[in-house]
Amino acid sequence: IDMWSSWRQKNFEYYKKNLPDLTDKILVDLGAGDRQFRIILDTAKKYIGVDFRPYEGVDVISDLTKPIPLPDSIADVVFISNTLEHIPMPTVLLAEAYRILKPGGTIIGTVPFLREVHQEPYDFLRYTNFMLVRILDDTRFQDIVITPIGTPLDVFRMIQQRFFSHIISYNGGIFRVRLARKAFFLLTRVLEPLLDCCKEKSEFTEGYGFRAIKPI
């Protein structure tokens, strides 16, 4: 956990706070990947991992843009962590999540917002909090709660790290770039006491957590 990025750590904190108690729950993880949050998910009574690829611990290999080979109303919780941005038609996947959830079940997940493109060429979308509400509402979920993940300072740090990594890779004037980077880091140290008081804001955040309920 100590080696995780700030974004991954904040995702973990969001799930610790917002996941229901899983000890008597069946959880379906859509887009399971290598299960970076297994320390939480393994507390479930039964875990079912679903992904395009046969990662270790994945139980069902399935195209997430098509119907998923799981029965109706099998899950108490559907978990979708950093997956929706890789789905070109997200309402298709959300409709499948709705189908496999039991009435009263919970869908919970996270998506990036002000973050770089990743897993090229399979990074398709970024969602505002308003769009998350809309697509969850369109797929009949209720009690929708959207939570910003990451402060303006987190966004600032992430952008400056990516910026300097990029220009160092492509700029021949490496000495000048490194001097500029050190100056920028010094500026960051000066600004941090001011920026650190900024709380998470829906309009300026690394991403969002979302949680909703399938009505009974």
Contacts in CASP RR format, 6 or more apart in sequence:
PFRMAT RR
TARGET T0000
AUTHOR 0000-0000-0000
METHOD contacts of the structure
MODEL  1
IDMWSSWRQKNFEYYKKNLPDLTDKILVDLGAGDRQFRIILDTAKKYIGV
DFRPYEGVDVISDLTKPIPLPDSIADVVFISNTLEHIPMPTVLLAEAYRI
LKPGGTIIGTVPFLREVHQEPYDFLRYTNFMLVRILDDTRFQDIVITPIG
TPLDVFRMIQQRFFSHIISYNGGIFRVRLARKAFFLLTRVLEPLLDCCKE
KSEFTEGYGFRAIKPI
1 9 0 8 1.000
1 12 0 8 1.000
1 39 0 8 1.000
4 12 0 8 1.000
4 36 0 8 1.000
6 150 0 8 1.000
6 154 0 8 1.000
6 157 0 8 1.000
6 158 0 8 1.000
6 206 0 8 1.000
7 112 0 8 1.000
7 115 0 8 1.000
7 149 0 8 1.000
7 150 0 8 1.000
7 154 0 8 1.000
7 158 0 8 1.000
7 206 0 8 1.000
7 207 0 8 1.000
8 36 0 8 1.000
10 149 0 8 1.000
10 150 0 8 1.000
10 154 0 8 1.000
10 206 0 8 1.000
11 37 0 8 1.000
11 81 0 8 1.000
11 82 0 8 1.000
11 110 0 8 1.000
11 149 0 8 1.000
12 37 0 8 1.000
12 40 0 8 1.000
14 110 0 8 1.000
14 147 0 8 1.000
14 149 0 8 1.000
14 209 0 8 1.000
15 37 0 8 1.000
15 40 0 8 1.000
15 81 0 8 1.000
15 108 0 8 1.000
15 109 0 8 1.000
15 110 0 8 1.000
16 40 0 8 1.000
18 108 0 8 1.000
18 147 0 8 1.000
18 209 0 8 1.000
18 211 0 8 1.000
19 40 0 8 1.000
19 77 0 8 1.000
19 79 0 8 1.000
19 108 0 8 1.000
20 76 0 8 1.000
20 77 0 8 1.000
20 106 0 8 1.000
22 40 0 8 1.000
22 41 0 8 1.000
22 43 0 8 1.000
22 44 0 8 1.000
22 45 0 8 1.000
22 77 0 8 1.000
23 43 0 8 1.000
23 44 0 8 1.000
23 45 0 8 1.000
24 45 0 8 1.000
24 76 0 8 1.000
25 44 0 8 1.000
25 45 0 8 1.000
25 46 0 8 1.000
25 76 0 8 1.000
25 77 0 8 1.000
26 44 0 8 1.000
26 45 0 8 1.000
26 46 0 8 1.000
26 48 0 8 1.000
26 74 0 8 1.000
26 75 0 8 1.000
26 76 0 8 1.000
26 77 0 8 1.000
27 41 0 8 1.000
27 44 0 8 1.000
27 46 0 8 1.000
27 47 0 8 1.000
27 48 0 8 1.000
27 75 0 8 1.000
27 76 0 8 1.000
27 77 0 8 1.000
27 78 0 8 1.000
27 79 0 8 1.000
28 48 0 8 1.000
28 49 0 8 1.000
28 50 0 8 1.000
28 70 0 8 1.000
28 74 0 8 1.000
28 75 0 8 1.000
28 77 0 8 1.000
28 78 0 8 1.000
28 79 0 8 1.000
28 97 0 8 1.000
28 100 0 8 1.000
29 35 0 8 1.000
29 41 0 8 1.000
29 47 0 8 1.000
29 48 0 8 1.000
29 49 0 8 1.000
29 50 0 8 1.000
29 79 0 8 1.000
29 81 0 8 1.000
30 49 0 8 1.000
30 50 0 8 1.000
30 64 0 8 1.000
30 68 0 8 1.000
30 78 0 8 1.000
30 79 0 8 1.000
30 80 0 8 1.000
30 83 0 8 1.000
30 93 0 8 1.000
30 96 0 8 1.000
30 97 0 8 1.000
31 49 0 8 1.000
31 50 0 8 1.000
31 51 0 8 1.000
31 52 0 8 1.000
31 64 0 8 1.000
31 80 0 8 1.000
31 81 0 8 1.000
31 83 0 8 1.000
32 49 0 8 1.000
32 50 0 8 1.000
32 51 0 8 1.000
32 55 0 8 1.000
32 57 0 8 1.000
32 58 0 8 1.000
33 51 0 8 1.000
33 53 0 8 1.000
33 55 0 8 1.000
33 58 0 8 1.000
34 55 0 8 1.000
34 56 0 8 1.000
35 41 0 8 1.000
35 49 0 8 1.000
35 55 0 8 1.000
35 57 0 8 1.000
36 81 0 8 1.000
37 81 0 8 1.000
41 47 0 8 1.000
41 79 0 8 1.000
44 77 0 8 1.000
47 59 0 8 1.000
48 59 0 8 1.000
48 60 0 8 1.000
48 70 0 8 1.000
48 74 0 8 1.000
48 75 0 8 1.000
49 57 0 8 1.000
49 58 0 8 1.000
49 59 0 8 1.000
49 60 0 8 1.000
50 58 0 8 1.000
50 59 0 8 1.000
50 60 0 8 1.000
50 61 0 8 1.000
50 62 0 8 1.000
50 64 0 8 1.000
50 68 0 8 1.000
50 70 0 8 1.000
51 58 0 8 1.000
51 60 0 8 1.000
51 61 0 8 1.000
51 62 0 8 1.000
51 64 0 8 1.000
52 61 0 8 1.000
52 62 0 8 1.000
52 63 0 8 1.000
52 64 0 8 1.000
53 61 0 8 1.000
54 61 0 8 1.000
60 68 0 8 1.000
60 69 0 8 1.000
60 70 0 8 1.000
62 68 0 8 1.000
62 69 0 8 1.000
64 83 0 8 1.000
64 87 0 8 1.000
64 93 0 8 1.000
64 96 0 8 1.000
65 87 0 8 1.000
65 88 0 8 1.000
65 89 0 8 1.000
65 92 0 8 1.000
65 93 0 8 1.000
66 92 0 8 1.000
67 96 0 8 1.000
68 96 0 8 1.000
68 100 0 8 1.000
70 100 0 8 1.000
71 100 0 8 1.000
72 99 0 8 1.000
72 100 0 8 1.000
73 99 0 8 1.000
73 100 0 8 1.000
73 101 0 8 1.000
73 102 0 8 1.000
73 103 0 8 1.000
74 100 0 8 1.000
74 102 0 8 1.000
75 100 0 8 1.000
75 101 0 8 1.000
75 102 0 8 1.000
75 105 0 8 1.000
76 101 0 8 1.000
76 102 0 8 1.000
76 105 0 8 1.000
76 106 0 8 1.000
77 101 0 8 1.000
77 105 0 8 1.000
77 106 0 8 1.000
77 107 0 8 1.000
77 108 0 8 1.000
78 97 0 8 1.000
78 100 0 8 1.000
78 101 0 8 1.000
78 105 0 8 1.000
78 106 0 8 1.000
78 107 0 8 1.000
78 108 0 8 1.000
79 108 0 8 1.000
79 109 0 8 1.000
80 93 0 8 1.000
80 97 0 8 1.000
80 107 0 8 1.000
80 108 0 8 1.000
80 109 0 8 1.000
81 109 0 8 1.000
81 110 0 8 1.000
82 110 0 8 1.000
82 111 0 8 1.000
82 112 0 8 1.000
83 93 0 8 1.000
84 90 0 8 1.000
84 93 0 8 1.000
84 94 0 8 1.000
84 111 0 8 1.000
84 125 0 8 1.000
84 127 0 8 1.000
85 111 0 8 1.000
85 112 0 8 1.000
85 123 0 8 1.000
85 124 0 8 1.000
85 125 0 8 1.000
85 126 0 8 1.000
85 127 0 8 1.000
86 119 0 8 1.000
86 122 0 8 1.000
86 123 0 8 1.000
86 124 0 8 1.000
87 93 0 8 1.000
87 124 0 8 1.000
87 125 0 8 1.000
88 124 0 8 1.000
88 125 0 8 1.000
90 125 0 8 1.000
90 135 0 8 1.000
91 135 0 8 1.000
91 138 0 8 1.000
91 139 0 8 1.000
94 107 0 8 1.000
94 135 0 8 1.000
94 136 0 8 1.000
94 138 0 8 1.000
94 139 0 8 1.000
94 141 0 8 1.000
95 139 0 8 1.000
97 107 0 8 1.000
97 139 0 8 1.000
98 107 0 8 1.000
98 139 0 8 1.000
98 140 0 8 1.000
98 141 0 8 1.000
98 214 0 8 1.000
101 107 0 8 1.000
101 214 0 8 1.000
102 214 0 8 1.000
103 214 0 8 1.000
103 215 0 8 1.000
103 216 0 8 1.000
104 213 0 8 1.000
104 214 0 8 1.000
104 215 0 8 1.000
104 216 0 8 1.000
105 213 0 8 1.000
105 214 0 8 1.000
106 211 0 8 1.000
106 212 0 8 1.000
106 213 0 8 1.000
106 214 0 8 1.000
107 136 0 8 1.000
107 141 0 8 1.000
107 210 0 8 1.000
107 211 0 8 1.000
107 212 0 8 1.000
107 213 0 8 1.000
107 214 0 8 1.000
108 209 0 8 1.000
108 210 0 8 1.000
108 211 0 8 1.000
109 209 0 8 1.000
109 210 0 8 1.000
109 211 0 8 1.000
110 149 0 8 1.000
110 207 0 8 1.000
110 208 0 8 1.000
110 209 0 8 1.000
110 210 0 8 1.000
111 126 0 8 1.000
111 127 0 8 1.000
111 132 0 8 1.000
111 207 0 8 1.000
111 208 0 8 1.000
111 209 0 8 1.000
111 210 0 8 1.000
112 118 0 8 1.000
112 126 0 8 1.000
112 206 0 8 1.000
112 207 0 8 1.000
113 126 0 8 1.000
113 127 0 8 1.000
113 128 0 8 1.000
113 205 0 8 1.000
113 206 0 8 1.000
113 207 0 8 1.000
113 208 0 8 1.000
114 155 0 8 1.000
114 158 0 8 1.000
114 159 0 8 1.000
114 204 0 8 1.000
114 205 0 8 1.000
114 206 0 8 1.000
114 207 0 8 1.000
115 158 0 8 1.000
115 206 0 8 1.000
115 207 0 8 1.000
116 158 0 8 1.000
116 162 0 8 1.000
117 123 0 8 1.000
127 135 0 8 1.000
127 208 0 8 1.000
129 146 0 8 1.000
129 148 0 8 1.000
129 202 0 8 1.000
129 208 0 8 1.000
132 144 0 8 1.000
132 146 0 8 1.000
132 208 0 8 1.000
132 210 0 8 1.000
133 144 0 8 1.000
133 146 0 8 1.000
136 144 0 8 1.000
136 210 0 8 1.000
136 212 0 8 1.000
137 144 0 8 1.000
140 214 0 8 1.000
140 215 0 8 1.000
141 212 0 8 1.000
141 213 0 8 1.000
141 214 0 8 1.000
142 212 0 8 1.000
142 213 0 8 1.000
142 214 0 8 1.000
142 215 0 8 1.000
143 212 0 8 1.000
143 213 0 8 1.000
144 210 0 8 1.000
144 211 0 8 1.000
144 212 0 8 1.000
145 210 0 8 1.000
145 211 0 8 1.000
145 212 0 8 1.000
146 202 0 8 1.000
146 208 0 8 1.000
146 209 0 8 1.000
146 210 0 8 1.000
147 200 0 8 1.000
147 208 0 8 1.000
147 209 0 8 1.000
147 210 0 8 1.000
147 211 0 8 1.000
148 200 0 8 1.000
148 201 0 8 1.000
148 202 0 8 1.000
148 205 0 8 1.000
148 207 0 8 1.000
148 208 0 8 1.000
148 209 0 8 1.000
149 200 0 8 1.000
149 205 0 8 1.000
149 206 0 8 1.000
149 207 0 8 1.000
149 208 0 8 1.000
149 209 0 8 1.000
150 200 0 8 1.000
150 205 0 8 1.000
150 206 0 8 1.000
150 207 0 8 1.000
151 195 0 8 1.000
151 196 0 8 1.000
151 198 0 8 1.000
151 199 0 8 1.000
151 200 0 8 1.000
151 201 0 8 1.000
151 205 0 8 1.000
152 195 0 8 1.000
152 198 0 8 1.000
152 201 0 8 1.000
152 204 0 8 1.000
152 205 0 8 1.000
153 192 0 8 1.000
153 195 0 8 1.000
153 196 0 8 1.000
153 198 0 8 1.000
154 205 0 8 1.000
154 206 0 8 1.000
155 204 0 8 1.000
155 205 0 8 1.000
155 206 0 8 1.000
156 188 0 8 1.000
156 191 0 8 1.000
156 195 0 8 1.000
157 188 0 8 1.000
158 206 0 8 1.000
160 184 0 8 1.000
160 185 0 8 1.000
160 188 0 8 1.000
164 177 0 8 1.000
164 180 0 8 1.000
164 181 0 8 1.000
164 184 0 8 1.000
167 177 0 8 1.000
168 174 0 8 1.000
168 177 0 8 1.000
168 178 0 8 1.000
168 181 0 8 1.000
171 177 0 8 1.000
202 208 0 8 1.000
END
